[in-house]
Amino acid sequence: MSDFDVEAVRAEVRAMDFVRGTPAEVAMWREDMAESRANLVIEDMIPSPNDDAFFDMLLDKGVSPPLVSQILLRLLNHPDADRSLPITPVAVAV
């Protein structure tokens, strides 16, 4: 992923109106995330500390996996991103 300001994204997520996960759901999502991360490491696609901080922050805020995907798409300014999300895309060097 790209190197971006996790704290800036945190502020934008805090301002969003969405249904947060319950503690049980977040615990399950954390387990799923740990499994996914382990698979990435096996494939030698090791997430950066910034990537880890980003996903940890979203879990701390109770963001559901489908919304995590949409936030990530918006952050990366992907064509399939939901443009209504109040997330500022990062500038990507080409």
N, CA and C of each residue as an Amber inpcrd file, in Angstrom:
protein
   282
   0.8390000  -1.1840000   0.0000000   0.0000000   0.0000000   0.0000000
   0.8750000   1.2340000   0.0000000   0.2600000   2.3320000   0.0820000
   0.9430000   3.6040000   0.0470000   1.2500000   4.0920000   1.4570000
   2.2520000   4.9270000   1.5780000   2.5660000   5.5150000   2.8720000
   1.7010000   6.7700000   3.0190000   0.8800000   6.8050000   4.0540000
  -0.0510000   7.9080000   4.2470000  -0.1800000   8.1730000   5.7340000
  -0.8280000   9.2710000   6.0550000  -0.9840000   9.7070000   7.4400000
  -2.1740000   8.9960000   8.0850000  -1.8780000   7.9940000   8.8980000
  -2.9270000   7.2140000   9.5560000  -3.7720000   8.1080000  10.4650000
  -3.1520000   9.0730000  11.1230000  -3.8930000   9.9600000  12.0250000
  -4.8950000  10.8220000  11.2630000  -4.5580000  11.2310000  10.0670000
  -5.5060000  12.0140000   9.2530000  -6.7040000  11.1460000   8.8690000
  -6.4380000   9.9030000   8.5150000  -7.5360000   8.9830000   8.1700000
  -8.3670000   8.6980000   9.4160000  -7.7210000   8.5550000  10.5740000
  -8.4450000   8.3270000  11.8310000  -9.4480000   9.4510000  12.0790000
  -9.0260000  10.6880000  11.8770000  -9.9200000  11.8340000  12.0930000
 -11.1200000  11.7680000  11.1370000 -10.8730000  11.3650000   9.8910000
 -11.9670000  11.2700000   8.9230000 -12.9250000  10.1340000   9.2900000
 -12.3780000   9.0170000   9.7590000 -13.2310000   7.8890000  10.1520000
 -14.0590000   8.2660000  11.3760000 -13.4500000   8.9710000  12.3290000
 -14.2000000   9.4040000  13.5250000 -15.3960000  10.2480000  13.1500000
 -15.2680000  11.0400000  12.0920000 -16.3430000  11.9420000  11.6770000
 -17.4390000  11.2300000  10.8800000 -17.1740000   9.9950000  10.4800000
 -18.1520000   9.2570000   9.6750000 -19.2970000   8.7380000  10.5360000
 -20.4610000   8.6450000   9.9090000 -21.6340000   8.0870000  10.5630000
 -21.8370000   6.6700000  10.0100000 -21.5190000   5.6730000  10.8350000
 -21.6910000   4.2840000  10.4130000 -21.9520000   3.4290000  11.6490000
 -22.4770000   2.2560000  11.4250000 -22.7670000   1.3270000  12.5220000
 -21.4760000   0.5960000  12.8750000 -21.0380000   0.8140000  14.1050000
 -19.8130000   0.1700000  14.5610000 -20.0950000  -1.2710000  14.9730000
 -19.0730000  -2.1050000  14.8130000 -19.1910000  -3.4930000  15.2030000
 -19.2690000  -3.6500000  16.7070000 -19.8990000  -4.7210000  17.1390000
 -19.9440000  -5.0330000  18.5580000 -18.5720000  -5.5560000  18.9760000
 -18.2840000  -5.5780000  20.2800000 -17.0010000  -6.1360000  20.7210000
 -16.7800000  -7.5670000  20.2060000 -17.8180000  -8.3840000  20.1720000
 -17.6780000  -9.7570000  19.6700000 -17.3500000  -9.7680000  18.1750000
 -18.0040000  -8.8930000  17.4170000 -17.7190000  -8.8220000  15.9790000
 -16.2870000  -8.3570000  15.7390000 -15.8740000  -7.3320000  16.4620000
 -14.5160000  -6.8060000  16.2900000 -13.4890000  -7.8780000  16.6400000
 -13.7350000  -8.6590000  17.6750000 -12.8220000  -9.7460000  18.0470000
 -12.7170000 -10.7600000  16.9060000 -13.8440000 -11.0790000  16.2960000
 -13.8390000 -12.0120000  15.1720000 -13.0790000 -11.4200000  13.9860000
 -13.3090000 -10.1320000  13.7110000 -12.6070000  -9.4640000  12.6100000
 -11.1080000  -9.4350000  12.8640000 -10.6990000  -9.2500000  14.1260000
  -9.2670000  -9.2600000  14.4570000  -8.6590000 -10.6270000  14.1510000
  -9.3720000 -11.6860000  14.5050000  -8.8810000 -13.0370000  14.2050000
  -8.7520000 -13.2420000  12.6980000  -9.7560000 -12.8060000  11.9680000
  -9.7160000 -12.9330000  10.5050000  -8.5510000 -12.1360000   9.9340000
  -8.3210000 -10.9390000  10.4580000  -7.2290000 -10.0850000   9.9910000
  -5.8840000 -10.7480000  10.2840000  -5.7490000 -11.3620000  11.4440000
  -4.5030000 -12.0410000  11.7880000  -4.2350000 -13.1990000  10.8260000
  -5.2740000 -13.9400000  10.4770000  -5.1180000 -15.0290000   9.5130000
  -4.7130000 -14.4880000   8.1400000  -5.3450000 -13.4100000   7.7230000
  -5.0190000 -12.8050000   6.4290000  -3.5800000 -12.3150000   6.4050000
  -3.1720000 -11.6740000   7.5090000  -1.7960000 -11.1730000   7.5890000
  -0.8050000 -12.3320000   7.5290000  -1.0980000 -13.4210000   8.2310000
  -0.2140000 -14.5880000   8.2050000  -0.0810000 -15.1340000   6.7850000
  -1.1840000 -15.1540000   6.0490000  -1.1290000 -15.6150000   4.6600000
  -0.2820000 -14.6880000   3.7940000  -0.3820000 -13.3920000   4.0320000
   0.4470000 -12.4440000   3.2840000   1.9270000 -12.6690000   3.5700000
   2.2530000 -12.9040000   4.8270000   3.6490000 -13.1380000   5.2070000
   4.1680000 -14.4050000   4.5400000   3.3380000 -15.4500000   4.5070000
   3.7330000 -16.6970000   3.8420000   4.0460000 -16.4340000   2.3740000
   3.2690000 -15.5440000   1.7640000   3.4660000 -15.2120000   0.3460000
   4.5360000 -14.1460000   0.1470000   5.2580000 -13.8060000   1.2150000
   6.3150000 -12.7900000   1.1850000   5.7860000 -11.4140000   0.7630000
   4.5590000 -11.1240000   1.1950000   3.9370000  -9.8180000   0.9600000
   3.6910000  -9.1900000   2.3330000   4.7740000  -8.8460000   2.9920000
   4.7070000  -8.3940000   4.3820000   4.1750000  -6.9630000   4.4570000
   3.0690000  -6.7760000   5.1860000   2.5330000  -5.4150000   5.3460000
   3.5320000  -4.5240000   6.0830000   3.5360000  -3.2540000   5.7120000
   4.4200000  -2.2910000   6.3790000   3.8370000  -1.9430000   7.7480000
   4.6540000  -1.3660000   8.6140000   4.1140000  -0.9090000   9.9000000
   2.9530000   0.0780000   9.7160000   3.0170000   0.8940000   8.6740000
   1.9390000   1.8430000   8.4010000   0.6550000   1.1080000   8.0100000
   0.8000000   0.0540000   7.2100000  -0.3650000  -0.7650000   6.8410000
  -0.9900000  -1.3730000   8.0930000  -0.1510000  -1.9390000   8.9560000
  -0.6440000  -2.5410000  10.1970000  -1.3580000  -1.5050000  11.0630000
  -0.7860000  -0.3100000  11.1580000  -1.3990000   0.7530000  11.9630000
  -2.7570000   1.1630000  11.3850000  -2.8470000   1.2240000  10.0710000
  -4.0980000   1.5780000   9.3980000  -5.2000000   0.5740000   9.7360000
  -4.9160000  -0.7080000   9.5500000  -5.9300000  -1.7310000   9.7960000
  -6.2570000  -1.8590000  11.2830000  -5.2530000  -1.7000000  12.1520000
  -5.5170000  -1.7200000  13.5990000  -6.4290000  -0.5650000  13.9960000
  -6.1770000   0.6050000  13.4280000  -6.9990000   1.7740000  13.7400000
  -8.4450000   1.5360000  13.3280000  -8.6480000   0.9670000  12.1390000
 -10.0120000   0.7140000  11.6780000 -10.7130000  -0.2980000  12.5780000
  -9.9940000  -1.3220000  13.0190000 -10.5880000  -2.2800000  13.9490000
 -10.8990000  -1.6120000  15.2810000  -9.9980000  -0.7610000  15.7550000
 -10.2410000  -0.0420000  17.0220000 -11.5030000   0.8080000  16.9430000
 -11.8080000   1.3050000  15.7510000 -13.0010000   2.1360000  15.5460000
 -14.2460000   1.3020000  15.2540000 -14.0870000  -0.0290000  15.1770000
 -15.2370000  -0.8990000  14.9370000 -15.7540000  -0.8760000  13.5170000
 -14.8640000  -0.6120000  12.5590000 -15.2610000  -0.5400000  11.1570000
 -15.4080000  -1.9610000  10.6080000 -16.5320000  -2.2440000   9.9700000
 -16.7950000  -3.5790000   9.4210000 -15.8930000  -3.8420000   8.2110000
 -15.6090000  -5.1060000   7.9310000 -14.7690000  -5.4300000   6.7630000
 -15.2630000  -4.8370000   5.4370000 -16.5740000  -4.8600000   5.1350000
 -16.9900000  -4.2320000   3.8700000 -16.6890000  -2.7310000   3.8250000
 -16.8510000  -2.0490000   4.9560000 -16.5500000  -0.6160000   4.9760000
 -15.0390000  -0.3920000   4.9370000 -14.2600000  -1.2730000   5.5520000
 -12.7910000  -1.1770000   5.4530000 -12.3880000  -1.1990000   3.9860000
 -12.9660000  -2.1230000   3.2320000 -12.6500000  -2.2170000   1.8060000
 -13.0020000  -0.9270000   1.0760000 -14.1660000  -0.3690000   1.3880000
 -14.5810000   0.8690000   0.7240000 -13.6840000   2.0540000   1.1180000
 -13.2840000   2.1140000   2.3750000 -12.3760000   3.1810000   2.8200000
 -11.0430000   3.0570000   2.0950000 -10.5490000   1.8410000   1.9960000
  -9.2750000   1.6140000   1.3090000  -9.3660000   2.0070000  -0.1580000
 -10.4540000   1.6110000  -0.8270000 -10.6280000   2.0040000  -2.2240000
 -10.6630000   3.5210000  -2.3760000 -11.3650000   4.1880000  -1.4720000
 -11.4560000   5.6560000  -1.5330000 -10.1010000   6.2890000  -1.2550000
  -9.3920000   5.7540000  -0.2810000  -8.0660000   6.2680000   0.0770000
  -7.1220000   6.1780000  -1.1200000  -7.2380000   5.0770000  -1.8570000
  -6.3730000   4.8720000  -3.0270000  -6.9560000   5.4810000  -4.3050000
  -8.1090000   6.1480000  -4.1850000  -8.7820000   6.8130000  -5.3070000
  -9.0740000   5.8390000  -6.4500000  -9.4800000   4.6410000  -6.0830000
  -9.8030000   3.5980000  -7.0520000 -11.0980000   3.9630000  -7.7720000
 -11.2160000   3.6150000  -9.0520000 -12.4360000   3.9430000  -9.8020000
 -13.7170000   3.3490000  -9.1930000 -13.6130000   2.2350000  -8.4880000
 -14.7900000   1.6070000  -7.8840000 -15.1090000   2.1480000  -6.4880000
 -14.3600000   3.1350000  -6.0440000 -14.5640000   3.6800000  -4.6980000
 -15.8750000   4.4380000  -4.6000000 -16.4460000   4.4020000  -3.4070000
 -17.6560000   5.1760000  -3.1040000 -17.2160000   6.6240000  -2.8720000
 -17.4780000   7.4820000  -3.8310000 -17.0290000   8.8840000  -3.7770000
 -17.7420000   9.6850000  -2.6830000 -18.8070000   9.1180000  -2.1200000
 -19.5150000   9.8450000  -1.0600000 -18.8330000   9.6950000   0.3020000
 -17.9000000   8.7550000   0.4270000 -17.2030000   8.6030000   1.7060000
 -16.3090000   9.8180000   1.9590000 -16.3330000  10.3330000   3.1800000
 -15.5340000  11.5270000   3.4900000 -14.0710000  11.1760000   3.7830000
 -13.4440000  10.4480000   2.8670000 -12.0560000  10.0390000   3.0010000
 -11.2690000  10.7470000   1.8930000 -10.1800000  11.4070000   2.2600000
  -9.3660000  12.1150000   1.3020000  -8.3780000  11.1470000   0.6700000
  -8.4350000  10.9760000  -0.6620000  -7.4790000  10.0880000  -1.3110000
  -6.0470000  10.5780000  -1.1240000  -5.1270000   9.6310000  -1.0590000
  -3.7130000   9.9830000  -0.9520000  -3.1680000  10.2190000  -2.3450000
  -2.1610000  11.0490000  -2.4250000  -1.4940000  11.2780000  -3.7000000
  -0.5630000  10.0950000  -3.9440000  -0.6850000   9.4890000  -5.1110000
   0.1330000   8.3320000  -5.4550000   1.1860000   8.7670000  -6.4660000
   2.4510000   8.5060000  -6.1240000   3.5420000   8.8380000  -7.0370000
   3.5400000   7.8570000  -8.2110000   3.7450000   8.3940000  -9.4110000
   3.8070000   7.5300000 -10.6020000   5.1660000   7.5380000 -11.2080000
